[in-house]
């Protein structure tokens, strides 16, 4: 059994931060579950273009609001607490967070992330092997 808190991952390789978001990666590939689970906060006013070419992702909003737009031609969906969106077709998308409040979500990735991935120029995570 794995029992882990957000505090447990602070200052580890599962604590990922950049100018647009921070992510506490609670389950990683090394945990052997076949998926990774992240508590992620995107800062208010941020707009991120993302394209997970190698992963599928499910996102469950627990705080804040955002618009997620499938690129290049829509549709756009309003995401509020209690809403899930799943990128089951590797959709390239834009996540736009409103100016007044951070957007917090629980995210699940398959295949599982190692914890070291960073978005490339296309907004994708590469497939990495464990160190």
Sine and cosine of phi, psi and omega as CSV:
sin_phi,cos_phi,sin_psi,cos_psi,sin_omega,cos_omega
0.00,0.00,0.65,-0.76,0.05,-1.00
-0.95,-0.31,0.80,-0.60,0.12,-0.99
-0.79,-0.61,0.84,-0.54,-0.11,-0.99
-0.52,-0.85,0.61,-0.79,0.06,-1.00
-0.94,-0.34,0.27,-0.96,0.08,-1.00
-0.85,0.53,-0.65,0.76,0.02,-1.00
-0.87,0.48,-0.54,0.84,0.01,-1.00
-0.90,0.45,-0.50,0.87,-0.05,-1.00
-1.00,-0.06,-0.13,0.99,0.03,-1.00
-0.86,0.51,0.70,-0.72,0.02,-1.00
0.90,0.43,0.41,0.91,0.12,-0.99
-0.91,-0.42,-0.01,-1.00,0.03,-1.00
-0.93,0.37,-0.20,0.98,0.08,-1.00
-1.00,0.07,0.00,1.00,0.00,-1.00
-0.97,-0.25,1.00,-0.06,-0.13,-0.99
-0.96,-0.28,0.77,-0.64,-0.02,-1.00
-0.69,-0.72,0.59,-0.81,0.14,-0.99
-0.51,-0.86,-0.02,-1.00,-0.07,-1.00
-0.90,0.43,-0.32,0.95,-0.04,-1.00
-0.98,-0.18,-0.47,0.88,-0.08,-1.00
-0.38,-0.92,0.23,-0.97,0.25,-0.97
-0.76,-0.65,0.52,-0.85,-0.11,-0.99
-0.67,-0.74,0.82,-0.58,0.11,-0.99
-0.99,-0.16,0.96,-0.29,-0.09,-1.00
-1.00,0.00,0.98,-0.18,-0.16,-0.99
-0.98,0.20,-0.55,0.84,0.11,-0.99
-0.82,-0.57,0.71,-0.71,0.01,-1.00
-0.80,-0.60,0.12,-0.99,-0.02,-1.00
-0.79,0.61,-0.65,0.76,-0.04,-1.00
-0.87,0.48,-0.31,0.95,0.01,-1.00
-0.98,0.19,-0.20,0.98,0.14,-0.99
0.96,0.28,0.39,0.92,-0.03,-1.00
-1.00,-0.02,-0.22,0.98,-0.01,-1.00
1.00,0.03,-0.07,1.00,0.06,-1.00
-0.51,-0.86,0.29,-0.96,0.13,-0.99
-0.89,-0.45,0.46,-0.89,-0.06,-1.00
-0.78,-0.62,0.77,-0.64,-0.12,-0.99
-0.76,-0.65,0.61,-0.79,0.17,-0.99
-0.97,-0.23,0.96,-0.27,-0.18,-0.98
-0.88,-0.48,0.69,-0.73,0.07,-1.00
-0.85,-0.52,0.83,-0.55,0.11,-0.99
-0.98,-0.19,0.76,-0.65,-0.09,-1.00
-0.92,0.39,0.54,-0.84,0.04,-1.00
-0.80,0.60,0.65,-0.76,0.06,-1.00
0.99,0.14,-0.05,1.00,-0.03,-1.00
-0.99,0.11,0.52,-0.85,0.08,-1.00
-0.75,-0.66,0.86,-0.51,-0.09,-1.00
-0.83,-0.56,0.75,-0.66,0.14,-0.99
-0.99,-0.12,0.80,-0.60,-0.12,-0.99
-0.75,-0.67,0.63,-0.78,0.05,-1.00
-0.53,-0.85,1.00,-0.08,-0.01,-1.00
-0.99,0.11,1.00,0.06,-0.04,-1.00
-0.95,0.31,-0.41,0.91,-0.11,-0.99
-0.93,-0.37,-0.03,1.00,-0.08,-1.00
-0.69,-0.73,0.42,-0.91,0.27,-0.96
-0.96,-0.29,0.49,-0.87,-0.06,-1.00
-0.66,-0.76,0.64,-0.77,0.19,-0.98
-0.90,-0.44,0.69,-0.73,-0.07,-1.00
-0.80,-0.59,0.83,-0.56,0.02,-1.00
-0.88,-0.47,0.92,-0.40,-0.06,-1.00
-0.97,0.25,0.77,-0.64,0.06,-1.00
-0.89,-0.46,-0.29,0.96,0.05,-1.00
-0.47,-0.89,0.52,-0.85,0.08,-1.00
0.98,0.19,-0.10,-0.99,-0.01,-1.00
-0.62,-0.78,0.48,-0.88,0.03,-1.00
-0.42,-0.91,0.29,-0.96,0.18,-0.98
-0.94,-0.33,0.71,-0.70,0.10,-0.99
-0.90,-0.44,0.84,-0.55,-0.05,-1.00
-0.90,-0.44,0.81,-0.59,0.10,-0.99
-0.96,0.28,0.77,-0.63,-0.03,-1.00
-0.98,-0.18,0.58,-0.82,0.22,0.98
-1.00,-0.08,-0.26,0.97,-0.22,-0.98
-0.84,-0.54,0.41,0.91,0.03,-1.00
1.00,0.09,-0.03,-1.00,0.17,0.98
-0.99,0.17,0.09,-1.00,0.08,-1.00
-0.91,-0.41,0.68,-0.74,-0.01,-1.00
-0.84,-0.55,0.67,-0.75,0.09,-1.00
-1.00,0.10,0.80,-0.60,-0.02,-1.00
-0.93,-0.37,0.85,-0.53,-0.01,-1.00
-0.78,-0.62,0.23,-0.97,0.01,-1.00
-0.79,0.61,0.72,-0.70,-0.05,-1.00
1.00,-0.05,0.03,1.00,-0.01,-1.00
-0.97,-0.25,0.67,-0.74,0.09,-1.00
-0.93,-0.38,0.65,-0.76,0.28,-0.96
-0.77,-0.64,0.60,-0.80,-0.06,-1.00
-0.80,-0.60,0.79,-0.62,-0.01,-1.00
-1.00,-0.07,0.94,0.35,-0.09,-1.00
-0.98,0.18,-0.19,0.98,0.00,-1.00
-0.90,-0.44,0.40,0.92,0.01,-1.00
0.83,0.56,0.61,0.79,-0.06,-1.00
-0.91,0.41,0.74,-0.67,0.19,-0.98
-0.96,0.27,0.71,-0.70,-0.10,-0.99
-0.49,-0.87,0.31,-0.95,0.06,-1.00
-0.90,-0.43,0.80,-0.60,0.10,-1.00
-0.96,-0.28,0.89,-0.46,-0.04,-1.00
-0.87,-0.48,0.90,-0.43,-0.03,-1.00
-1.00,-0.08,0.66,-0.75,0.01,-1.00
-0.87,0.50,0.28,-0.96,-0.14,-0.99
-0.98,0.21,-0.23,0.97,-0.18,-0.98
-0.96,-0.29,-0.21,0.98,-0.09,-1.00
-0.46,-0.89,0.66,-0.75,0.08,-1.00
-0.89,0.46,0.41,-0.91,0.04,-1.00
-0.95,-0.33,0.85,-0.52,-0.02,-1.00
-0.88,-0.48,0.70,-0.71,-0.06,-1.00
-0.57,-0.82,0.42,-0.91,0.19,-0.98
-0.99,-0.14,0.83,-0.56,-0.10,-1.00
-0.87,-0.49,0.65,-0.76,0.04,-1.00
-0.85,-0.53,0.77,-0.64,0.02,-1.00
-0.88,-0.48,0.63,-0.78,0.17,-0.99
-0.69,-0.73,0.76,-0.65,-0.09,1.00
-0.89,0.46,0.35,-0.94,-0.04,-1.00
-0.88,0.48,0.58,-0.82,0.08,-1.00
-0.99,0.12,0.43,-0.90,0.04,-1.00
-0.99,0.10,-0.38,0.93,-0.07,-1.00
0.95,-0.32,-0.23,0.97,-0.06,-1.00
-0.97,-0.23,-0.04,1.00,-0.04,-1.00
-0.92,0.38,0.59,-0.81,0.16,-0.99
-0.74,-0.67,0.50,-0.87,0.00,-1.00
-0.89,0.45,0.71,-0.71,0.09,-1.00
-1.00,0.06,-0.16,-0.99,-0.07,-1.00
-0.90,0.43,-0.33,0.94,0.04,-1.00
-0.99,-0.11,-0.01,1.00,-0.02,-1.00
1.00,0.06,0.26,0.96,-0.04,-1.00
-0.98,-0.21,0.39,-0.92,0.21,-0.98
-0.99,-0.13,0.70,-0.72,0.10,-1.00
-0.96,0.26,0.28,-0.96,0.15,-0.99
-1.00,0.08,0.92,-0.40,-0.03,-1.00
-0.95,-0.30,0.48,-0.88,0.14,-0.99
-1.00,-0.08,0.40,-0.92,0.08,-1.00
-0.88,0.47,0.48,-0.88,0.04,-1.00
-0.94,0.34,0.00,0.00,0.00,0.00
